[in-house]
Amino acid sequence: MSGACFTISSLGGIGGRYFTPIINAPEVAILGVCRSAIEPRWDGKAFQPRLMLPLSLSWDHRVIDGASAARFNVYLSQILADFRRVLL
């Protein structure tokens, strides 16, 4: 495949936990998705089991501002946390 501007790469199938995806020119960003796992998270009162999905976003600073990339990452995580929003 060629001519893309954004790529999604996954290491979850082989058990990857975290990684830094490398941008392939002429693309401007790549999202790395790892294997999800149940982890304890503090909710202010007690630890609760939560399904966590590690995401790694790499982008070309010559094209994308870092604040915009961070907002995209937050927006994507909000969509994935409450998937009903996709249907709206």
PDB file of N, CA, C and O in Angstrom:
ATOM      1  N   MET A   1       0.841  -1.176   0.000  1.00  0.00           N
ATOM      2  CA  MET A   1       0.000   0.000   0.000  1.00  0.00           C
ATOM      3  C   MET A   1       0.883   1.233   0.000  1.00  0.00           C
ATOM      4  O   MET A   1       1.982   1.221   0.554  1.00  0.00           O
ATOM      5  N   SER A   2       0.405   2.281  -0.614  1.00  0.00           N
ATOM      6  CA  SER A   2       1.161   3.528  -0.631  1.00  0.00           C
ATOM      7  C   SER A   2       0.203   4.706  -0.721  1.00  0.00           C
ATOM      8  O   SER A   2      -0.965   4.544  -1.076  1.00  0.00           O
ATOM      9  N   GLY A   3       0.707   5.890  -0.398  1.00  0.00           N
ATOM     10  CA  GLY A   3      -0.088   7.096  -0.492  1.00  0.00           C
ATOM     11  C   GLY A   3      -0.865   7.442   0.763  1.00  0.00           C
ATOM     12  O   GLY A   3      -1.692   8.354   0.732  1.00  0.00           O
ATOM     13  N   ALA A   4      -0.630   6.752   1.855  1.00  0.00           N
ATOM     14  CA  ALA A   4      -1.353   7.039   3.096  1.00  0.00           C
ATOM     15  C   ALA A   4      -0.748   8.253   3.793  1.00  0.00           C
ATOM     16  O   ALA A   4       0.390   8.632   3.518  1.00  0.00           O
ATOM     17  N   CYS A   5      -1.518   8.862   4.700  1.00  0.00           N
ATOM     18  CA  CYS A   5      -0.990   9.958   5.510  1.00  0.00           C
ATOM     19  C   CYS A   5      -0.987   9.584   6.987  1.00  0.00           C
ATOM     20  O   CYS A   5      -0.374  10.282   7.795  1.00  0.00           O
ATOM     21  N   PHE A   6      -1.668   8.485   7.359  1.00  0.00           N
ATOM     22  CA  PHE A   6      -1.771   8.042   8.749  1.00  0.00           C
ATOM     23  C   PHE A   6      -1.811   6.526   8.768  1.00  0.00           C
ATOM     24  O   PHE A   6      -2.484   5.912   7.940  1.00  0.00           O
ATOM     25  N   THR A   7      -1.094   5.911   9.710  1.00  0.00           N
ATOM     26  CA  THR A   7      -1.039   4.460   9.808  1.00  0.00           C
ATOM     27  C   THR A   7      -1.400   4.027  11.214  1.00  0.00           C
ATOM     28  O   THR A   7      -1.108   4.727  12.184  1.00  0.00           O
ATOM     29  N   ILE A   8      -2.037   2.871  11.321  1.00  0.00           N
ATOM     30  CA  ILE A   8      -2.284   2.239  12.619  1.00  0.00           C
ATOM     31  C   ILE A   8      -1.512   0.939  12.630  1.00  0.00           C
ATOM     32  O   ILE A   8      -1.660   0.105  11.737  1.00  0.00           O
ATOM     33  N   SER A   9      -0.684   0.773  13.651  1.00  0.00           N
ATOM     34  CA  SER A   9       0.143  -0.422  13.784  1.00  0.00           C
ATOM     35  C   SER A   9      -0.202  -1.107  15.104  1.00  0.00           C
ATOM     36  O   SER A   9      -0.429  -0.438  16.112  1.00  0.00           O
ATOM     37  N   SER A  10      -0.241  -2.438  15.101  1.00  0.00           N
ATOM     38  CA  SER A  10      -0.599  -3.180  16.301  1.00  0.00           C
ATOM     39  C   SER A  10       0.438  -4.242  16.616  1.00  0.00           C
ATOM     40  O   SER A  10       0.854  -5.008  15.746  1.00  0.00           O
ATOM     41  N   LEU A  11       0.850  -4.275  17.881  1.00  0.00           N
ATOM     42  CA  LEU A  11       1.710  -5.347  18.368  1.00  0.00           C
ATOM     43  C   LEU A  11       0.967  -6.244  19.352  1.00  0.00           C
ATOM     44  O   LEU A  11       1.558  -7.154  19.932  1.00  0.00           O
ATOM     45  N   GLY A  12      -0.325  -5.992  19.541  1.00  0.00           N
ATOM     46  CA  GLY A  12      -1.109  -6.753  20.500  1.00  0.00           C
ATOM     47  C   GLY A  12      -1.162  -8.241  20.209  1.00  0.00           C
ATOM     48  O   GLY A  12      -1.208  -9.052  21.134  1.00  0.00           O
ATOM     49  N   GLY A  13      -1.157  -8.603  18.955  1.00  0.00           N
ATOM     50  CA  GLY A  13      -1.233 -10.011  18.576  1.00  0.00           C
ATOM     51  C   GLY A  13      -0.024 -10.829  18.984  1.00  0.00           C
ATOM     52  O   GLY A  13      -0.119 -12.046  19.143  1.00  0.00           O
ATOM     53  N   ILE A  14       1.117 -10.169  19.154  1.00  0.00           N
ATOM     54  CA  ILE A  14       2.319 -10.903  19.550  1.00  0.00           C
ATOM     55  C   ILE A  14       2.708 -10.617  20.991  1.00  0.00           C
ATOM     56  O   ILE A  14       3.786 -11.002  21.444  1.00  0.00           O
ATOM     57  N   GLY A  15       1.814  -9.934  21.711  1.00  0.00           N
ATOM     58  CA  GLY A  15       2.044  -9.722  23.136  1.00  0.00           C
ATOM     59  C   GLY A  15       2.805  -8.469  23.493  1.00  0.00           C
ATOM     60  O   GLY A  15       3.280  -8.343  24.622  1.00  0.00           O
ATOM     61  N   GLY A  16       2.935  -7.537  22.566  1.00  0.00           N
ATOM     62  CA  GLY A  16       3.635  -6.302  22.878  1.00  0.00           C
ATOM     63  C   GLY A  16       2.908  -5.492  23.934  1.00  0.00           C
ATOM     64  O   GLY A  16       1.678  -5.460  23.957  1.00  0.00           O
ATOM     65  N   ARG A  17       3.653  -4.845  24.798  1.00  0.00           N
ATOM     66  CA  ARG A  17       3.062  -4.044  25.880  1.00  0.00           C
ATOM     67  C   ARG A  17       3.138  -2.551  25.536  1.00  0.00           C
ATOM     68  O   ARG A  17       2.123  -1.856  25.580  1.00  0.00           O
ATOM     69  N   TYR A  18       4.297  -2.068  25.203  1.00  0.00           N
ATOM     70  CA  TYR A  18       4.505  -0.674  24.799  1.00  0.00           C
ATOM     71  C   TYR A  18       5.557  -0.659  23.703  1.00  0.00           C
ATOM     72  O   TYR A  18       6.460  -1.497  23.694  1.00  0.00           O
ATOM     73  N   PHE A  19       5.446   0.285  22.784  1.00  0.00           N
ATOM     74  CA  PHE A  19       6.469   0.463  21.765  1.00  0.00           C
ATOM     75  C   PHE A  19       6.355   1.861  21.181  1.00  0.00           C
ATOM     76  O   PHE A  19       5.354   2.549  21.380  1.00  0.00           O
ATOM     77  N   THR A  20       7.378   2.270  20.467  1.00  0.00           N
ATOM     78  CA  THR A  20       7.389   3.563  19.807  1.00  0.00           C
ATOM     79  C   THR A  20       7.323   3.336  18.307  1.00  0.00           C
ATOM     80  O   THR A  20       8.310   2.920  17.702  1.00  0.00           O
ATOM     81  N   PRO A  21       6.174   3.604  17.699  1.00  0.00           N
ATOM     82  CA  PRO A  21       6.075   3.408  16.254  1.00  0.00           C
ATOM     83  C   PRO A  21       6.878   4.466  15.496  1.00  0.00           C
ATOM     84  O   PRO A  21       6.955   5.619  15.920  1.00  0.00           O
ATOM     85  N   ILE A  22       7.466   4.069  14.389  1.00  0.00           N
ATOM     86  CA  ILE A  22       8.288   4.954  13.560  1.00  0.00           C
ATOM     87  C   ILE A  22       7.494   5.358  12.322  1.00  0.00           C
ATOM     88  O   ILE A  22       6.899   4.517  11.649  1.00  0.00           O
ATOM     89  N   ILE A  23       7.495   6.646  12.034  1.00  0.00           N
ATOM     90  CA  ILE A  23       6.749   7.177  10.890  1.00  0.00           C
ATOM     91  C   ILE A  23       7.455   6.789   9.594  1.00  0.00           C
ATOM     92  O   ILE A  23       8.673   6.916   9.469  1.00  0.00           O
ATOM     93  N   ASN A  24       6.660   6.312   8.632  1.00  0.00           N
ATOM     94  CA  ASN A  24       7.183   5.999   7.303  1.00  0.00           C
ATOM     95  C   ASN A  24       6.893   7.181   6.383  1.00  0.00           C
ATOM     96  O   ASN A  24       5.732   7.540   6.184  1.00  0.00           O
ATOM     97  N   ALA A  25       7.940   7.792   5.819  1.00  0.00           N
ATOM     98  CA  ALA A  25       7.748   8.923   4.900  1.00  0.00           C
ATOM     99  C   ALA A  25       6.963   8.454   3.689  1.00  0.00           C
ATOM    100  O   ALA A  25       7.209   7.339   3.227  1.00  0.00           O
ATOM    101  N   PRO A  26       6.055   9.213   3.155  1.00  0.00           N
ATOM    102  CA  PRO A  26       5.678  10.595   3.425  1.00  0.00           C
ATOM    103  C   PRO A  26       4.522  10.733   4.418  1.00  0.00           C
ATOM    104  O   PRO A  26       3.876  11.780   4.450  1.00  0.00           O
ATOM    105  N   GLU A  27       4.243   9.720   5.220  1.00  0.00           N
ATOM    106  CA  GLU A  27       3.162   9.802   6.202  1.00  0.00           C
ATOM    107  C   GLU A  27       3.490  10.838   7.272  1.00  0.00           C
ATOM    108  O   GLU A  27       4.653  11.194   7.462  1.00  0.00           O
ATOM    109  N   VAL A  28       2.454  11.327   7.975  1.00  0.00           N
ATOM    110  CA  VAL A  28       2.669  12.358   8.980  1.00  0.00           C
ATOM    111  C   VAL A  28       2.447  11.845  10.405  1.00  0.00           C
ATOM    112  O   VAL A  28       2.839  12.512  11.363  1.00  0.00           O
ATOM    113  N   ALA A  29       1.820  10.664  10.561  1.00  0.00           N
ATOM    114  CA  ALA A  29       1.583  10.140  11.909  1.00  0.00           C
ATOM    115  C   ALA A  29       1.360   8.637  11.864  1.00  0.00           C
ATOM    116  O   ALA A  29       0.990   8.070  10.836  1.00  0.00           O
ATOM    117  N   ILE A  30       1.597   8.005  13.018  1.00  0.00           N
ATOM    118  CA  ILE A  30       1.346   6.576  13.165  1.00  0.00           C
ATOM    119  C   ILE A  30       0.867   6.334  14.594  1.00  0.00           C
ATOM    120  O   ILE A  30       1.419   6.877  15.551  1.00  0.00           O
ATOM    121  N   LEU A  31      -0.165   5.512  14.716  1.00  0.00           N
ATOM    122  CA  LEU A  31      -0.730   5.162  16.013  1.00  0.00           C
ATOM    123  C   LEU A  31      -0.375   3.712  16.305  1.00  0.00           C
ATOM    124  O   LEU A  31      -0.707   2.813  15.533  1.00  0.00           O
ATOM    125  N   GLY A  32       0.301   3.494  17.422  1.00  0.00           N
ATOM    126  CA  GLY A  32       0.649   2.146  17.846  1.00  0.00           C
ATOM    127  C   GLY A  32      -0.336   1.654  18.890  1.00  0.00           C
ATOM    128  O   GLY A  32      -0.559   2.318  19.903  1.00  0.00           O
ATOM    129  N   VAL A  33      -0.927   0.491  18.647  1.00  0.00           N
ATOM    130  CA  VAL A  33      -1.905  -0.099  19.562  1.00  0.00           C
ATOM    131  C   VAL A  33      -1.313  -1.388  20.123  1.00  0.00           C
ATOM    132  O   VAL A  33      -0.825  -2.235  19.375  1.00  0.00           O
ATOM    133  N   CYS A  34      -1.363  -1.526  21.444  1.00  0.00           N
ATOM    134  CA  CYS A  34      -0.811  -2.710  22.103  1.00  0.00           C
ATOM    135  C   CYS A  34      -1.941  -3.573  22.652  1.00  0.00           C
ATOM    136  O   CYS A  34      -3.116  -3.251  22.478  1.00  0.00           O
ATOM    137  N   ARG A  35      -1.587  -4.653  23.304  1.00  0.00           N
ATOM    138  CA  ARG A  35      -2.561  -5.567  23.871  1.00  0.00           C
ATOM    139  C   ARG A  35      -3.206  -4.950  25.103  1.00  0.00           C
ATOM    140  O   ARG A  35      -2.521  -4.403  25.967  1.00  0.00           O
ATOM    141  N   SER A  36      -4.529  -5.042  25.176  1.00  0.00           N
ATOM    142  CA  SER A  36      -5.242  -4.528  26.346  1.00  0.00           C
ATOM    143  C   SER A  36      -5.138  -5.538  27.485  1.00  0.00           C
ATOM    144  O   SER A  36      -4.963  -6.737  27.263  1.00  0.00           O
ATOM    145  N   ALA A  37      -5.250  -5.025  28.706  1.00  0.00           N
ATOM    146  CA  ALA A  37      -5.160  -5.883  29.890  1.00  0.00           C
ATOM    147  C   ALA A  37      -5.954  -5.253  31.033  1.00  0.00           C
ATOM    148  O   ALA A  37      -6.075  -4.031  31.115  1.00  0.00           O
ATOM    149  N   ILE A  38      -6.485  -6.085  31.900  1.00  0.00           N
ATOM    150  CA  ILE A  38      -7.169  -5.610  33.095  1.00  0.00           C
ATOM    151  C   ILE A  38      -6.103  -5.199  34.108  1.00  0.00           C
ATOM    152  O   ILE A  38      -5.224  -5.986  34.458  1.00  0.00           O
ATOM    153  N   GLU A  39      -6.199  -3.937  34.576  1.00  0.00           N
ATOM    154  CA  GLU A  39      -5.240  -3.405  35.543  1.00  0.00           C
ATOM    155  C   GLU A  39      -5.989  -2.679  36.652  1.00  0.00           C
ATOM    156  O   GLU A  39      -7.063  -2.131  36.405  1.00  0.00           O
ATOM    157  N   PRO A  40      -5.448  -2.661  37.867  1.00  0.00           N
ATOM    158  CA  PRO A  40      -6.105  -1.916  38.949  1.00  0.00           C
ATOM    159  C   PRO A  40      -5.881  -0.410  38.767  1.00  0.00           C
ATOM    160  O   PRO A  40      -4.766   0.033  38.496  1.00  0.00           O
ATOM    161  N   ARG A  41      -6.955   0.363  38.921  1.00  0.00           N
ATOM    162  CA  ARG A  41      -6.886   1.822  38.833  1.00  0.00           C
ATOM    163  C   ARG A  41      -7.597   2.422  40.037  1.00  0.00           C
ATOM    164  O   ARG A  41      -8.659   1.946  40.437  1.00  0.00           O
ATOM    165  N   TRP A  42      -7.020   3.452  40.609  1.00  0.00           N
ATOM    166  CA  TRP A  42      -7.558   4.131  41.771  1.00  0.00           C
ATOM    167  C   TRP A  42      -8.679   5.069  41.325  1.00  0.00           C
ATOM    168  O   TRP A  42      -8.470   5.902  40.443  1.00  0.00           O
ATOM    169  N   ASP A  43      -9.861   4.944  41.921  1.00  0.00           N
ATOM    170  CA  ASP A  43     -10.993   5.804  41.576  1.00  0.00           C
ATOM    171  C   ASP A  43     -11.266   6.881  42.622  1.00  0.00           C
ATOM    172  O   ASP A  43     -12.293   7.556  42.562  1.00  0.00           O
ATOM    173  N   GLY A  44     -10.347   7.046  43.585  1.00  0.00           N
ATOM    174  CA  GLY A  44     -10.506   8.028  44.640  1.00  0.00           C
ATOM    175  C   GLY A  44     -10.883   7.417  45.971  1.00  0.00           C
ATOM    176  O   GLY A  44     -10.680   8.026  47.021  1.00  0.00           O
ATOM    177  N   LYS A  45     -11.435   6.208  45.928  1.00  0.00           N
ATOM    178  CA  LYS A  45     -11.842   5.517  47.146  1.00  0.00           C
ATOM    179  C   LYS A  45     -11.198   4.135  47.268  1.00  0.00           C
ATOM    180  O   LYS A  45     -10.819   3.708  48.359  1.00  0.00           O
ATOM    181  N   ALA A  46     -11.083   3.452  46.142  1.00  0.00           N
ATOM    182  CA  ALA A  46     -10.538   2.085  46.152  1.00  0.00           C
ATOM    183  C   ALA A  46     -10.002   1.765  44.758  1.00  0.00           C
ATOM    184  O   ALA A  46     -10.285   2.468  43.788  1.00  0.00           O
ATOM    185  N   PHE A  47      -9.233   0.703  44.684  1.00  0.00           N
ATOM    186  CA  PHE A  47      -8.747   0.228  43.392  1.00  0.00           C
ATOM    187  C   PHE A  47      -9.862  -0.550  42.705  1.00  0.00           C
ATOM    188  O   PHE A  47     -10.515  -1.397  43.315  1.00  0.00           O
ATOM    189  N   GLN A  48     -10.069  -0.250  41.430  1.00  0.00           N
ATOM    190  CA  GLN A  48     -11.084  -0.924  40.628  1.00  0.00           C
ATOM    191  C   GLN A  48     -10.410  -1.544  39.411  1.00  0.00           C
ATOM    192  O   GLN A  48      -9.495  -0.948  38.843  1.00  0.00           O
ATOM    193  N   PRO A  49     -10.855  -2.748  38.998  1.00  0.00           N
ATOM    194  CA  PRO A  49     -10.290  -3.334  37.776  1.00  0.00           C
ATOM    195  C   PRO A  49     -10.805  -2.585  36.548  1.00  0.00           C
ATOM    196  O   PRO A  49     -12.007  -2.364  36.405  1.00  0.00           O
ATOM    197  N   ARG A  50      -9.886  -2.197  35.666  1.00  0.00           N
ATOM    198  CA  ARG A  50     -10.239  -1.485  34.433  1.00  0.00           C
ATOM    199  C   ARG A  50      -9.494  -2.107  33.265  1.00  0.00           C
ATOM    200  O   ARG A  50      -8.346  -2.530  33.399  1.00  0.00           O
ATOM    201  N   LEU A  51     -10.158  -2.158  32.122  1.00  0.00           N
ATOM    202  CA  LEU A  51      -9.514  -2.628  30.905  1.00  0.00           C
ATOM    203  C   LEU A  51      -8.713  -1.467  30.321  1.00  0.00           C
ATOM    204  O   LEU A  51      -9.288  -0.444  29.948  1.00  0.00           O
ATOM    205  N   MET A  52      -7.400  -1.616  30.240  1.00  0.00           N
ATOM    206  CA  MET A  52      -6.508  -0.561  29.762  1.00  0.00           C
ATOM    207  C   MET A  52      -5.942  -0.951  28.394  1.00  0.00           C
ATOM    208  O   MET A  52      -5.513  -2.086  28.186  1.00  0.00           O
ATOM    209  N   LEU A  53      -5.950   0.006  27.471  1.00  0.00           N
ATOM    210  CA  LEU A  53      -5.413  -0.197  26.123  1.00  0.00           C
ATOM    211  C   LEU A  53      -4.297   0.816  25.892  1.00  0.00           C
ATOM    212  O   LEU A  53      -4.573   1.996  25.676  1.00  0.00           O
ATOM    213  N   PRO A  54      -3.039   0.373  25.936  1.00  0.00           N
ATOM    214  CA  PRO A  54      -1.927   1.308  25.692  1.00  0.00           C
ATOM    215  C   PRO A  54      -1.904   1.783  24.232  1.00  0.00           C
ATOM    216  O   PRO A  54      -1.973   0.976  23.305  1.00  0.00           O
ATOM    217  N   LEU A  55      -1.807   3.098  24.045  1.00  0.00           N
ATOM    218  CA  LEU A  55      -1.712   3.704  22.721  1.00  0.00           C
ATOM    219  C   LEU A  55      -0.435   4.531  22.659  1.00  0.00           C
ATOM    220  O   LEU A  55      -0.071   5.198  23.627  1.00  0.00           O
ATOM    221  N   SER A  56       0.239   4.485  21.520  1.00  0.00           N
ATOM    222  CA  SER A  56       1.431   5.299  21.292  1.00  0.00           C
ATOM    223  C   SER A  56       1.246   6.053  19.987  1.00  0.00           C
ATOM    224  O   SER A  56       1.035   5.446  18.938  1.00  0.00           O
ATOM    225  N   LEU A  57       1.325   7.373  20.050  1.00  0.00           N
ATOM    226  CA  LEU A  57       1.164   8.188  18.857  1.00  0.00           C
ATOM    227  C   LEU A  57       2.476   8.885  18.537  1.00  0.00           C
ATOM    228  O   LEU A  57       3.042   9.583  19.378  1.00  0.00           O
ATOM    229  N   SER A  58       2.952   8.691  17.321  1.00  0.00           N
ATOM    230  CA  SER A  58       4.138   9.404  16.827  1.00  0.00           C
ATOM    231  C   SER A  58       3.696  10.270  15.656  1.00  0.00           C
ATOM    232  O   SER A  58       2.892   9.836  14.832  1.00  0.00           O
ATOM    233  N   TRP A  59       4.219  11.500  15.577  1.00  0.00           N
ATOM    234  CA  TRP A  59       3.826  12.399  14.510  1.00  0.00           C
ATOM    235  C   TRP A  59       5.010  13.247  14.087  1.00  0.00           C
ATOM    236  O   TRP A  59       5.996  13.390  14.811  1.00  0.00           O
ATOM    237  N   ASP A  60       4.881  13.806  12.890  1.00  0.00           N
ATOM    238  CA  ASP A  60       5.903  14.674  12.317  1.00  0.00           C
ATOM    239  C   ASP A  60       5.614  16.109  12.757  1.00  0.00           C
ATOM    240  O   ASP A  60       4.611  16.696  12.349  1.00  0.00           O
ATOM    241  N   HIS A  61       6.492  16.671  13.588  1.00  0.00           N
ATOM    242  CA  HIS A  61       6.283  18.013  14.119  1.00  0.00           C
ATOM    243  C   HIS A  61       6.333  19.086  13.038  1.00  0.00           C
ATOM    244  O   HIS A  61       5.886  20.209  13.272  1.00  0.00           O
ATOM    245  N   ARG A  62       6.853  18.774  11.886  1.00  0.00           N
ATOM    246  CA  ARG A  62       6.864  19.758  10.805  1.00  0.00           C
ATOM    247  C   ARG A  62       5.472  19.949  10.220  1.00  0.00           C
ATOM    248  O   ARG A  62       5.203  20.958   9.570  1.00  0.00           O
ATOM    249  N   VAL A  63       4.579  18.976  10.451  1.00  0.00           N
ATOM    250  CA  VAL A  63       3.234  19.014   9.877  1.00  0.00           C
ATOM    251  C   VAL A  63       2.166  19.182  10.948  1.00  0.00           C
ATOM    252  O   VAL A  63       1.197  19.915  10.749  1.00  0.00           O
ATOM    253  N   ILE A  64       2.335  18.507  12.088  1.00  0.00           N
ATOM    254  CA  ILE A  64       1.319  18.479  13.143  1.00  0.00           C
ATOM    255  C   ILE A  64       1.876  19.108  14.411  1.00  0.00           C
ATOM    256  O   ILE A  64       2.963  18.747  14.863  1.00  0.00           O
ATOM    257  N   ASP A  65       1.133  20.046  14.984  1.00  0.00           N
ATOM    258  CA  ASP A  65       1.494  20.664  16.249  1.00  0.00           C
ATOM    259  C   ASP A  65       1.304  19.642  17.378  1.00  0.00           C
ATOM    260  O   ASP A  65       0.346  18.869  17.362  1.00  0.00           O
ATOM    261  N   GLY A  66       2.203  19.642  18.338  1.00  0.00           N
ATOM    262  CA  GLY A  66       2.143  18.687  19.446  1.00  0.00           C
ATOM    263  C   GLY A  66       0.861  18.778  20.246  1.00  0.00           C
ATOM    264  O   GLY A  66       0.346  17.752  20.690  1.00  0.00           O
ATOM    265  N   ALA A  67       0.324  19.987  20.446  1.00  0.00           N
ATOM    266  CA  ALA A  67      -0.930  20.153  21.186  1.00  0.00           C
ATOM    267  C   ALA A  67      -2.093  19.519  20.427  1.00  0.00           C
ATOM    268  O   ALA A  67      -2.974  18.918  21.043  1.00  0.00           O
ATOM    269  N   SER A  68      -2.109  19.642  19.119  1.00  0.00           N
ATOM    270  CA  SER A  68      -3.163  19.023  18.311  1.00  0.00           C
ATOM    271  C   SER A  68      -3.089  17.505  18.387  1.00  0.00           C
ATOM    272  O   SER A  68      -4.113  16.827  18.472  1.00  0.00           O
ATOM    273  N   ALA A  69      -1.883  16.983  18.356  1.00  0.00           N
ATOM    274  CA  ALA A  69      -1.704  15.532  18.462  1.00  0.00           C
ATOM    275  C   ALA A  69      -2.159  15.031  19.831  1.00  0.00           C
ATOM    276  O   ALA A  69      -2.779  13.972  19.925  1.00  0.00           O
ATOM    277  N   ALA A  70      -1.861  15.777  20.885  1.00  0.00           N
ATOM    278  CA  ALA A  70      -2.298  15.393  22.230  1.00  0.00           C
ATOM    279  C   ALA A  70      -3.816  15.429  22.336  1.00  0.00           C
ATOM    280  O   ALA A  70      -4.415  14.542  22.944  1.00  0.00           O
ATOM    281  N   ARG A  71      -4.451  16.454  21.746  1.00  0.00           N
ATOM    282  CA  ARG A  71      -5.918  16.530  21.759  1.00  0.00           C
ATOM    283  C   ARG A  71      -6.524  15.355  21.004  1.00  0.00           C
ATOM    284  O   ARG A  71      -7.534  14.800  21.437  1.00  0.00           O
ATOM    285  N   PHE A  72      -5.921  14.966  19.877  1.00  0.00           N
ATOM    286  CA  PHE A  72      -6.394  13.808  19.129  1.00  0.00           C
ATOM    287  C   PHE A  72      -6.312  12.543  19.985  1.00  0.00           C
ATOM    288  O   PHE A  72      -7.244  11.740  19.998  1.00  0.00           O
ATOM    289  N   ASN A  73      -5.208  12.367  20.692  1.00  0.00           N
ATOM    290  CA  ASN A  73      -5.027  11.195  21.541  1.00  0.00           C
ATOM    291  C   ASN A  73      -6.073  11.158  22.659  1.00  0.00           C
ATOM    292  O   ASN A  73      -6.616  10.094  22.958  1.00  0.00           O
ATOM    293  N   VAL A  74      -6.358  12.297  23.272  1.00  0.00           N
ATOM    294  CA  VAL A  74      -7.378  12.376  24.327  1.00  0.00           C
ATOM    295  C   VAL A  74      -8.747  12.064  23.744  1.00  0.00           C
ATOM    296  O   VAL A  74      -9.506  11.295  24.334  1.00  0.00           O
ATOM    297  N   TYR A  75      -9.076  12.647  22.592  1.00  0.00           N
ATOM    298  CA  TYR A  75     -10.363  12.405  21.945  1.00  0.00           C
ATOM    299  C   TYR A  75     -10.533  10.931  21.593  1.00  0.00           C
ATOM    300  O   TYR A  75     -11.594  10.352  21.829  1.00  0.00           O
ATOM    301  N   LEU A  76      -9.497  10.326  21.033  1.00  0.00           N
ATOM    302  CA  LEU A  76      -9.557   8.908  20.676  1.00  0.00           C
ATOM    303  C   LEU A  76      -9.762   8.043  21.909  1.00  0.00           C
ATOM    304  O   LEU A  76     -10.552   7.099  21.871  1.00  0.00           O
ATOM    305  N   SER A  77      -9.076   8.339  22.988  1.00  0.00           N
ATOM    306  CA  SER A  77      -9.240   7.544  24.211  1.00  0.00           C
ATOM    307  C   SER A  77     -10.635   7.721  24.800  1.00  0.00           C
ATOM    308  O   SER A  77     -11.177   6.768  25.361  1.00  0.00           O
ATOM    309  N   GLN A  78     -11.237   8.910  24.693  1.00  0.00           N
ATOM    310  CA  GLN A  78     -12.605   9.112  25.165  1.00  0.00           C
ATOM    311  C   GLN A  78     -13.600   8.316  24.338  1.00  0.00           C
ATOM    312  O   GLN A  78     -14.546   7.744  24.880  1.00  0.00           O
ATOM    313  N   ILE A  79     -13.392   8.278  23.032  1.00  0.00           N
ATOM    314  CA  ILE A  79     -14.265   7.485  22.150  1.00  0.00           C
ATOM    315  C   ILE A  79     -14.161   6.007  22.501  1.00  0.00           C
ATOM    316  O   ILE A  79     -15.178   5.320  22.594  1.00  0.00           O
ATOM    317  N   LEU A  80     -12.951   5.515  22.695  1.00  0.00           N
ATOM    318  CA  LEU A  80     -12.765   4.099  22.998  1.00  0.00           C
ATOM    319  C   LEU A  80     -13.265   3.739  24.397  1.00  0.00           C
ATOM    320  O   LEU A  80     -13.699   2.610  24.627  1.00  0.00           O
ATOM    321  N   ALA A  81     -13.209   4.687  25.329  1.00  0.00           N
ATOM    322  CA  ALA A  81     -13.683   4.421  26.700  1.00  0.00           C
ATOM    323  C   ALA A  81     -15.197   4.272  26.748  1.00  0.00           C
ATOM    324  O   ALA A  81     -15.711   3.496  27.555  1.00  0.00           O
ATOM    325  N   ASP A  82     -15.923   4.999  25.901  1.00  0.00           N
ATOM    326  CA  ASP A  82     -17.380   4.913  25.841  1.00  0.00           C
ATOM    327  C   ASP A  82     -17.763   4.746  24.383  1.00  0.00           C
ATOM    328  O   ASP A  82     -18.084   5.721  23.704  1.00  0.00           O
ATOM    329  N   PHE A  83     -17.729   3.521  23.904  1.00  0.00           N
ATOM    330  CA  PHE A  83     -17.882   3.241  22.478  1.00  0.00           C
ATOM    331  C   PHE A  83     -19.277   3.599  21.967  1.00  0.00           C
ATOM    332  O   PHE A  83     -19.486   3.664  20.756  1.00  0.00           O
ATOM    333  N   ARG A  84     -20.230   3.830  22.863  1.00  0.00           N
ATOM    334  CA  ARG A  84     -21.564   4.245  22.415  1.00  0.00           C
ATOM    335  C   ARG A  84     -21.507   5.581  21.690  1.00  0.00           C
ATOM    336  O   ARG A  84     -22.379   5.871  20.870  1.00  0.00           O
ATOM    337  N   ARG A  85     -20.502   6.399  21.974  1.00  0.00           N
ATOM    338  CA  ARG A  85     -20.347   7.695  21.309  1.00  0.00           C
ATOM    339  C   ARG A  85     -20.109   7.551  19.813  1.00  0.00           C
ATOM    340  O   ARG A  85     -20.395   8.477  19.054  1.00  0.00           O
ATOM    341  N   VAL A  86     -19.590   6.404  19.375  1.00  0.00           N
ATOM    342  CA  VAL A  86     -19.346   6.170  17.960  1.00  0.00           C
ATOM    343  C   VAL A  86     -20.676   6.121  17.214  1.00  0.00           C
ATOM    344  O   VAL A  86     -20.758   6.531  16.056  1.00  0.00           O
ATOM    345  N   LEU A  87     -21.713   5.621  17.874  1.00  0.00           N
ATOM    346  CA  LEU A  87     -23.014   5.486  17.226  1.00  0.00           C
ATOM    347  C   LEU A  87     -23.762   6.807  17.102  1.00  0.00           C
ATOM    348  O   LEU A  87     -24.708   6.908  16.321  1.00  0.00           O
ATOM    349  N   LEU A  88     -23.351   7.825  17.863  1.00  0.00           N
ATOM    350  CA  LEU A  88     -24.047   9.117  17.825  1.00  0.00           C
ATOM    351  C   LEU A  88     -23.659   9.942  16.632  1.00  0.00           C
ATOM    352  O   LEU A  88     -24.160  11.054  16.461  1.00  0.00           O
TER     353      LEU A  88
END
